[in-house]
Amino acid sequence: MENQAFLQDVQQRIAELFRSSPAADLERNVKAMLAQTFQRMDLVTREEFEIQLETVARLRQRVEALEARAAARTDTTG
């Protein structure tokens, strides 16, 4: 048990040291910079991408059906 308590104490001290060091500021700045970059890139979530894929697939089916109808009309009137 003493080893576990010692390790927890060391872990806590390292975490406190990290929070009070310039590294914490650096981490916040990097996260902010990445968030800004991603926002400028106008990225979409995976869910939004999947929705768009489904929409495109449905539209493709409709176009193919319309093309088939148009071809059938051309065959009967031609």
C-alpha positions in Angstrom: 0.0 0.0 0.0 2.8 2.4 0.7 4.1 2.1 -2.8 0.7 2.9 -4.2 0.4 5.9 -2.0 3.9 7.0 -2.9 3.1 6.7 -6.6 -0.2 8.6 -6.2 1.7 11.4 -4.4 4.3 11.6 -7.1 1.6 11.7 -9.8 -0.2 14.5 -8.0 2.9 16.5 -7.6 3.8 16.1 -11.3 0.3 17.2 -12.2 0.5 20.3 -10.0 3.9 21.1 -11.4 2.6 20.8 -15.0 -0.5 23.0 -14.2 1.7 25.7 -12.8 4.4 25.6 -15.5 4.6 27.3 -18.9 3.8 23.9 -20.4 0.1 24.4 -19.4 0.0 27.7 -21.2 1.6 26.2 -24.2 -1.0 23.4 -24.3 -3.8 25.9 -24.1 -2.3 28.0 -26.9 -1.8 25.0 -29.1 -5.4 23.8 -28.6 -6.7 27.3 -29.4 -4.5 27.5 -32.5 -5.7 24.1 -33.7 -9.4 25.0 -33.0 -8.9 28.2 -35.0 -7.3 26.4 -37.9 -10.0 23.8 -38.0 -12.7 26.5 -38.0 -11.0 28.2 -40.9 -10.8 25.0 -42.8 -14.6 24.7 -42.6 -14.4 21.0 -41.7 -17.5 18.9 -41.2 -18.2 16.1 -38.7 -18.2 12.5 -39.8 -22.0 12.5 -39.1 -22.5 15.4 -41.4 -20.4 13.8 -44.1 -22.4 10.5 -43.8 -25.6 12.5 -44.2 -24.3 14.1 -47.3 -23.2 10.7 -48.8 -26.8 9.4 -48.2 -28.3 12.4 -49.9 -26.0 12.1 -52.9 -26.8 8.4 -53.2 -30.6 9.1 -53.2 -30.1 11.9 -55.7 -28.1 9.6 -57.9 -30.9 7.0 -57.8 -33.4 9.7 -58.8 -31.3 10.9 -61.7 -30.9 7.3 -63.0 -34.7 6.8 -62.7 -35.3 10.0 -64.7 -32.7 9.0 -67.3 -34.4 5.7 -67.7 -37.8 7.3 -68.1 -36.4 9.8 -70.6 -34.8 7.0 -72.6 -38.0 5.0 -72.6 -39.9 8.0 -73.9 -37.3 8.5 -76.6 -37.6 4.9 -77.6 -41.4 5.0 -77.9 -41.5 8.4 -79.7 -38.5 7.8 -81.9 
